[in-house]
Amino acid sequence: MIPASTLRSPLSAKSQFHVHDWLLDRLRAIELSVRANDRDQALKLLEDLRKGVAATEQGDDLPDSVSINVMESEICRLQDLVATTRDKLETVIAIQRGNAETFARFDQAIKMLQNAEDFNQVPAIIVKIAKLLNTDGIRLFLDKDLYGDFVPEGIDILNQETLQAICARIASTEEQLFLGPCRDMQHIDMPGGMADLFAFRNTAYPRGSCLVYPFYERRNNDCPAGLICLHDQAPDRYSPNKATDYLKHFCYIFGCTVSMLRAQKFLEKERFTDPLTGVPNRAYLMAYGQQILEFAERKAFPVTLLFIDLNEFKAVNDNYGHHIGDDLLKKVASCLKNLVRKYDMVVRLSGDEFVILLPGVAHEKTKRLIARMEARIADIPVGNETSSTSLSASIGVSGFKPGQTMQELMVHADQAMYAIKRQRYK
């Protein structure tokens, strides 16, 4: 609300102000109200102004019972000015209302991005944001080397060569992003071929306008990490002649969110992956294996755990060297992964010990699988050019019982494995 001190009192008989001064005073107050986004006050002042001018036309008094003689031409000019001011005010208010709605939509889109907890949520969030912003499509392209191991279905990857070629096209623009007709970005010459950035609605060459925004990892501004592409059928939706503040801020947050989720995924992989073999480690088993057991208890389906220990593995390291032993562990991990289903969990606990968690498999149905594992492990070559030996494994089995923890299940399988090992070396 505009403070009352900023307005002069209506003209009185004792005042020496001309009506024009009174009018200017009201117009200044209206301008202040508009700048303060106080629509109600501005309209109230505008109505006060209209009544005052109408009063002078009829020979009536202005507020405070003041009669002012004004020439007819002056009155007409003032009425026209009031009408023009009203139209301008309504236009300004409409623009500000539109800006506020646009800001609210972008603010909501940014909150969707910032609430993402996992990379796998990004494709669904992109679909929701496209609907929220009422644009025909949003596509995210990521660098193959940086994101290839983490990209979920629904997100595309590009090699660095292609990204560099696209960014070279954009680098000439002042905004460091592309805004304009889609046709200007469809064909990008490069040794590896052409990049199709806008395959929306089953068409490789859409009409309309687009935005292409490259983003970078914080520590590497030379190599683009990816592209954010927005497309709309309207030819002027994304235009360099329009304000881009909201778009640039949204794309900047989008890029930062993607980079953060990658870093989070990378740290999670580091935490839960055995660095030598590439299979999950003990921490992964304890975190996610326990969830499988809890789900199995609720749904009443079986789970079996295999505890695998390589026999006389220390002798391999002693006789052939640790580099041969490390290579052997990699081969064993690969062998075990190839023998089980994709959703079974192969884990390296430590040293030469592995665990396999088999959801939906009963204890008594593992004999054939164990036999295949023993045979495949025995086929792995061990040794060097001058000497060689064979490899074997002792495999213990334990079926999950309701109420058991992962640690308890592992203890039972470990005990079964040592019973087999003792029997082997009697």
N, C-alpha and C positions, 0 to 999 in steps of 0.2 A: 504494500500500500504506500502511495506517495504521501510523505508527511504534509500536514496541513500548512506548515510554515513555508512550503515552496509555492503555495498559491496565494495570489492577491485576493482581497475581498472583492465581491462584485462592485461595479461602478456605483457610486452614490452621488447625490446632488452636489455635495461639497467637494467631490473629487475633481481633479483637473485633468484626469486621463481622458483621452479620446477613445471612442469605441474600438478603434484599431489596436490600441494598447491592450485593452481588455481581451480582445480576440487573440492577440499574440501570446498573452499570458496563459490563456487556456490551451492554446496549441502547444506551448512549451510543456505544460503539465501533462497533456496527452502523450507527447513524445517520451517523457520520463516514465509514464505508466507502461508504454509499449516496451521500452528498454528493460523495465523491471518485470516484464512478462505478467503484468497485472491487468488482465483483460477487463475484469469487471469495473475497475476504477477508470480505465480508459474509455469504456463505453458510457459510463456515467458522466464523465467530463464532456464527452462528445454530445450527449443529449442535452446537457446544460448549455453548451455552446449553441446548439440548434435552437433551443427555446429563446435564448437571448437575442439571436439574430431575428427570429420570427417576431419577437416582441417589438423590436425597432421598426420592422416593416409595417406593423399594425399601429404604430404610434403608442404602443403600451410601454409600460415601465420595464426596465431591466430589474434583476433582483435588487432588493432594498428600495423599491419604489422610485426608480430613477428614470426619467424620460429623457431621451436623447434624440435630437433631430439629426438624422443622417440622410444624405442624398440618396435617391432611389437607386442610382447606379452603384453606389457603395454597398447598399444592401444586397443587390443581385450578385455583386462580386463576392461578398462574404458568404452568401448561400452556396455559390458554386465551390468556394474553397472548403466549406464544411462538407459538402457532398464528396469532393475529391479526397478530403482527409479521411472520411468514413471508409471509402473504397480502399484506400491505401492501408488503413488500419486493419480491415478485414483480410486483406491480402497478406499482410505481415503475420497476422494471427494464424492464418491457414498454413503459411510456410513454417512457422514455429511449431504448430501442432504436428505437421508432417515430419519435421526434424525430430521431434520428441518421440513419435511412434517409430521412426527408423532407428533412432538410438536404442530404444527399448528392445527392438528385435535383435539388433547386433549384440546388445548386452546379454540377452538371453542365449544367443548362439555361443558367445564366449564362455558363459557359465557352463553350457553343455560340454564344451571342450575341456574346461578346467576340472570338471567332475569326472572325467574319464580316468579309470583306475588301471585299465589294461589296454594294450594295443588292439586286442580282438574286439573291443567295443567301438573302435573308430569308424568302421564302415557303416554301422547302424546310425551313429551320430551324424555322419555326413548326410545320410538320407534325410534325417530329421531337420538338419540345418537348411538343406535345400528347400524343403517344404516351408520352413519358417520364414526364410528370406524370399520366398516366392520366385525362385530362379529355376530355370529348366534343368540344371545339372551342376554338380560339383564333383571334380575328380582330383584325386591326390596321387601324384607320381613320386616315387622315392628311389634314391640311388641304390642300385643293385648291390654294390659292395658294402654299403653301410647298413642297409636294412634287409638284405636278402634273406637272412636267417629268421627275421621276426615278422615279415609282412603277412597279414592275414588275407584270406580270400576277400576280394572286393577292392583291393588297393593294387595299383599297377606299379611295376618297377621299370626303370630305364637305366641304361649304362651311363657312365660319367661322360662319355663322348657325346651322347645325345643331349644330355643336360647342358653341357658346355655350349653346344651349338644353339640351343634355344636361348640360353642366357646371353649369348653374343648378339642375338637379334634384339633382345630387350635392353641391353646395356646402353644403346644409343638414346633411350628415352630418359627424360629428366627425372621421372618418378621412380625409375628402376623397377617398373612393372609395365606390363602391356595392357592397354585398354583400347578396344576398337573392334573392327569387323573380324569375324572368325577366319575369313578367307586369307587375311594377312598372316595368319599363324599356321595354316594347314600344311604347307609344304616347306620343309626345312632341309636344305641340301646338306648332306654330310656323308662321309665315307660309308657309314653303316646303314644308310637308307633314310627313310622319312619317318617323322614322328606324327602320329595322328592323336592330337590332344583332345578332340571333342567328339568321340564316338557315342553321342547321346541318341536315344530314341532309334537305335538300329540304323543310324546313318553316319557315314564316315565324314561327310562334308556338310555340317549343319549351317544354316543361315543364321543371321543375327550377330550379336556382339559377345565379346568375351573379356575376361580378365585372366592374365597369367602372371603369377607372383612367384619368383624363385626365393627359396629360403636357404640359409646356411647354418652349419653347426657353429656354435659360438667360438670355437678355437680354430676354425678353418674357414676363412672368408674367401678363399680362392676356389674351392670346389663346392658347387651347389649340392645340397643334401636332397633337394626335391623341388617339386612345383605344385602350387595350388591353382587350379583352373576352375573358373566359374563361367557358365554359358547361359545365354538367354536368347530366345527367338527375337525379342525386340531389338532392332538395329541400334538404338540409342541407349539401351540399358547401361552398358558399360562403355562410357565415352570419356576421352581425355578432357572434354569441355565441362564435365561435371565434377563436383567436389568428391575427393577420394579419401577424406580423413577416416571415416568409419570403415571403409573397405580395407585400407592399409593397416589400420589397427587390428581389425579382425584377422587378416592374413598373418600379421606378425605374431599374434597370440596363437593362431593355428600352428604355425611353424614351430614356435617354442614348445607347444604342447606335444607335438610329434617328436621333437628332439628329446624332451623329457621322458616320454614313454619308451623311447628307444634306450635311453640310458638306464631306465628302471628295468627294462627287459634284459639288458646286458648284465646288469648287476645281479639280477635274479638267476640268470644263466651261470654266472661265475659262482654264485653261492651254492647252486644246486647241481652243478655238473662236475664230474671227475675230470680234471684237466688232462690226464694221460689217455684215457680210453674214450672220453666224450659221452659216456653214459651217465645217468643220474647218480648222485652220491648218497651217503647215509642221511644227510640233512633232508634231501628230497623225499626219501623213503619215509622218514619219521613225520614229515609235514603232510604229504599227500597220501601215503599209504594208510595212515590212520583214518583219513577221510573215507577211503574206500572201504575199510572195515566197518565204520559206522553206518555207511550207506548199505552195505551188505547185511548188517544186522537188522536194519529197518525193513529192507525188502526181502529178507530171508533167502538170499542166494549164497552159494558156497564161494569160498576163497581159499586158495592153497599157496603156500610159500615154499620155495625150494632154496636150500642153503647149499652153495657150491664151494668146495675148497679144492684147489689144485694140489695134487699129491707131489711131495718132494720138490716143490718149486724152489726152495732155497738152494738146492743142488744145482738147478739151472743157472741161477745167478752166480754161484761160486765157480762153476766149471766153464761157463761161456761168457760171463760178464753181465752187468746190469742192463746194458743196451739191448742184449738179446732177450733178457727177461721182460723188459718194458715192451718190446715188440711182440712178444708172446702174449702179454696181457691184452694188448690191443686186438690181436687176432681172436682171442677167446671171447672178448666182449662182442666183437662183430659176429662171431659164430653164434653166440647165445641170442642176439637180437634177430638173426635170420631164422631161428628155429621157433620163435614165438610170434604171437599176434601183435599188431601195431599198438594196441591199447594195454598189452601186458607190460609190466614194469621190470626192466633189467637194471640192476643197481650194483655198482662196485662198492663194497663196504670199506675195505682197506686191504693192502697187500695183495694176496692171491685169493681173496674171498669175494664171492658174488652172491647176490640174492635175486630171485625172480618171483614177483608177485603175480598170481594168475587169478583175476576176478572171474567168477562164473565157472570155475573148474573144481570139481570135487577131488578130494585126496586120492581116492582109489583110481581115478582116471589119468594119473600122471605117469604110470609105469612106462608106457610106450614113449612118451616125450623124454623121460629120463634116459631110456635106452638110446634114443637118437642123439641126445646130448653127449653121452659117454663115447659113442662111436665117432661123432664129429670132432670132439676134443682130441681123441686118440689119433685122428688123421692130421692134426696140425703138426707140421715139421718143426723139430726142435734141434738146435745144434749149429754147427758151422761147417766149413768145407772139409775139415779133417775128422770130425766125429759128430755123431748125432745120437739122440735117444728118443723115447716116446713119452707122451704126456698122458696123464690120467686124472680123474677127478672123483672125489667122494661127494655124493649129493644126498642131503637129508631133506625129508618132506614133513610138513606139518599142515594140517587142515585147521581153518579158523573155527573157533567156538564162540558163541555169543558171549559178550562181556570181556573177551580178551583184548589186550592192547597190542599194538604192533611190537613192542619190546617183548612181551610174553610170547607172542607167536614166533618171533625170531629165536628166542631161547629154546623153545621146543624143537624147532627145525635144526638148530645148531647141535643140540643133544643127539638128534637122530643122525646127523652127519658124522659126529664123532663115534657113534656106535658102529657105523658102516666102516669108518677108517680103522677102528680097532680090530674089526673082524678081518679086514683086508691084510693087516700086518701081524696077524697072529703067528 
